[in-house]
Amino acid sequence: MPEGDTVWQAARRLHDALAGKVLTRSDLRVPRFATADLTGRTVLDVTPRGKHLLTRVEGGLTLHSHLRMDGSWRVYADGQRWNGGPAHQIRAVLGTEDRTAVGYRLPVLELMRTTDEDRAVGHLGPDLLGPDWDPGLALANLMKDPARPLGEALLDQRNLAGIGNVFKSELCFLLGVTPWLPVGDLPAERAAHLPGLARRLLEFNRERPVRSTTGRRGQDLFVYGRARRPCLRCRTPVRLADQGDGSRERPTYWCPTCQPGPAPTRTPR
């Protein structure tokens, strides 16, 4: 599941493959930009911003993409077989003389002026893995709506950018509260600890092929994906329920013993 750490990894792969090189192939397979041609332009850099990817090319253009749940960018050497999915799922192809980057199942793909990037990412809060990281601002953003459930507040990219469903569940576990706790009820010392903890988790995982929050080999996550299995701390079965504001529900995992507090109104799975 793409979150800030895996998007950072994707940006690094794309940057290493494309930056400083001239595009010899450009194919954007979305109707609005199907006739756009970037061949002959040099790729300047590929920068992650939260869960967004910004591929900047000379001439003041940026290719903005977002992976959401299922999207991916794959990089192939010259002559290597593309294996990221069937051809009809390809949304973008960017090629140089020795590498080809292929974007599969990209739900967001748009070409814009680099000066207009704020239109795509200007709404985001401080980036957990970015140069704009500001823990004080991130915490202030989270606390703007004290009645909002903590899990929902963490997923809101306007508060802080880079947390997805996995890190949401794991952070709530490490803080010792349920994801349904109103964020304003989070004890002050845990609230102060939250931004730094979130950043450390993503920094630890941005270089790792397998995401881990436990530091234990073979038991990589405390609660995410462990429904009905014993909690790694207390052996209570981990619970699963949907959480959301009604527009989009997210599977959410927690330990009812290690994470006391409000429970979902709907029957947990």
Solvent accessible surface area in square Angstrom, and as a share of the most:
residue,aa,sasa,rsa
1,M,82,0.37
2,P,23,0.15
3,E,1,0.00
4,G,5,0.04
5,D,2,0.01
6,T,43,0.25
7,V,0,0.00
8,W,47,0.16
9,Q,27,0.12
10,A,3,0.03
11,A,2,0.02
12,R,102,0.37
13,R,118,0.43
14,L,3,0.01
15,H,69,0.31
16,D,101,0.52
17,A,6,0.05
18,L,1,0.00
19,A,26,0.20
20,G,61,0.58
21,K,63,0.26
22,V,76,0.44
23,L,1,0.01
24,T,84,0.49
25,R,105,0.38
26,S,21,0.14
27,D,42,0.22
28,L,2,0.01
29,R,89,0.32
30,V,26,0.15
31,P,133,0.84
32,R,178,0.65
33,F,26,0.11
34,A,59,0.46
35,T,135,0.78
36,A,27,0.21
37,D,90,0.47
38,L,3,0.01
39,T,56,0.33
40,G,53,0.51
41,R,76,0.28
42,T,32,0.19
43,V,0,0.00
44,L,99,0.49
45,D,36,0.18
46,V,9,0.05
47,T,42,0.24
48,P,34,0.22
49,R,49,0.18
50,G,3,0.03
51,K,26,0.11
52,H,18,0.08
53,L,1,0.01
54,L,4,0.02
55,T,5,0.03
56,R,55,0.20
57,V,2,0.01
58,E,70,0.31
59,G,50,0.48
60,G,36,0.34
61,L,23,0.11
62,T,0,0.00
63,L,3,0.01
64,H,7,0.03
65,S,2,0.02
66,H,25,0.11
67,L,8,0.04
68,R,125,0.45
69,M,84,0.38
70,D,100,0.52
71,G,6,0.06
72,S,24,0.15
73,W,8,0.03
74,R,94,0.34
75,V,43,0.25
76,Y,7,0.02
77,A,42,0.33
78,D,118,0.61
79,G,82,0.79
80,Q,92,0.41
81,R,190,0.69
82,W,75,0.26
83,N,90,0.46
84,G,8,0.08
85,G,32,0.30
86,P,67,0.42
87,A,72,0.56
88,H,136,0.61
89,Q,44,0.19
90,I,9,0.05
91,R,74,0.27
92,A,0,0.00
93,V,0,0.00
94,L,2,0.01
95,G,2,0.02
96,T,11,0.06
97,E,147,0.66
98,D,52,0.27
99,R,91,0.33
100,T,23,0.14
101,A,0,0.00
102,V,0,0.00
103,G,0,0.00
104,Y,1,0.00
105,R,70,0.25
106,L,7,0.04
107,P,67,0.42
108,V,32,0.18
109,L,16,0.08
110,E,26,0.12
111,L,29,0.14
112,M,9,0.04
113,R,137,0.50
114,T,42,0.25
115,T,130,0.75
116,D,64,0.33
117,E,20,0.09
118,D,109,0.56
119,R,145,0.53
120,A,11,0.08
121,V,10,0.06
122,G,44,0.43
123,H,101,0.45
124,L,15,0.08
125,G,7,0.07
126,P,6,0.04
127,D,7,0.03
128,L,0,0.00
129,L,22,0.11
130,G,10,0.10
131,P,151,0.95
132,D,62,0.32
133,W,39,0.14
134,D,61,0.31
135,P,64,0.40
136,G,48,0.46
137,L,88,0.44
138,A,0,0.00
139,L,41,0.20
140,A,52,0.40
141,N,14,0.07
142,L,3,0.01
143,M,58,0.26
144,K,155,0.66
145,D,73,0.38
146,P,74,0.46
147,A,78,0.61
148,R,57,0.21
149,P,34,0.21
150,L,0,0.00
151,G,0,0.00
152,E,31,0.14
153,A,1,0.00
154,L,0,0.00
155,L,33,0.17
156,D,17,0.09
157,Q,33,0.15
158,R,147,0.54
159,N,16,0.08
160,L,0,0.00
161,A,0,0.00
162,G,0,0.00
163,I,0,0.00
164,G,2,0.02
165,N,2,0.01
166,V,5,0.03
167,F,0,0.00
168,K,0,0.00
169,S,0,0.00
170,E,0,0.00
171,L,0,0.00
172,C,0,0.00
173,F,0,0.00
174,L,48,0.24
175,L,8,0.04
176,G,15,0.14
177,V,7,0.04
178,T,2,0.01
179,P,0,0.00
180,W,31,0.11
181,L,22,0.11
182,P,37,0.23
183,V,0,0.00
184,G,39,0.38
185,D,89,0.46
186,L,9,0.04
187,P,48,0.30
188,A,84,0.65
189,E,119,0.53
190,R,86,0.31
191,A,8,0.06
192,A,73,0.57
193,H,87,0.39
194,L,0,0.00
195,P,4,0.02
196,G,28,0.27
197,L,20,0.10
198,A,0,0.00
199,R,64,0.23
200,R,125,0.46
201,L,16,0.08
202,L,1,0.00
203,E,58,0.26
204,F,104,0.43
205,N,1,0.00
206,R,65,0.24
207,E,102,0.46
208,R,86,0.31
209,P,136,0.86
210,V,88,0.50
211,R,38,0.14
212,S,1,0.00
213,T,16,0.09
214,T,24,0.14
215,G,62,0.59
216,R,100,0.36
217,R,240,0.88
218,G,68,0.65
219,Q,76,0.34
220,D,42,0.22
221,L,33,0.16
222,F,15,0.06
223,V,0,0.00
224,Y,38,0.15
225,G,43,0.41
226,R,19,0.07
227,A,19,0.15
228,R,171,0.62
229,R,126,0.46
230,P,51,0.32
231,C,0,0.00
232,L,18,0.09
233,R,132,0.48
234,C,46,0.28
235,R,151,0.55
236,T,34,0.20
237,P,77,0.48
238,V,1,0.00
239,R,88,0.32
240,L,16,0.08
241,A,4,0.03
242,D,49,0.25
243,Q,5,0.02
244,G,20,0.19
245,D,100,0.52
246,G,66,0.64
247,S,99,0.64
248,R,118,0.43
249,E,63,0.28
250,R,43,0.16
251,P,48,0.30
252,T,0,0.00
253,Y,25,0.09
254,W,7,0.02
255,C,0,0.00
256,P,50,0.32
257,T,81,0.47
258,C,29,0.18
259,Q,1,0.00
260,P,86,0.54
261,G,49,0.47
262,P,54,0.34
263,A,65,0.50
264,P,16,0.10
265,T,142,0.83
266,R,132,0.48
267,T,123,0.71
268,P,35,0.22
269,R,128,0.47
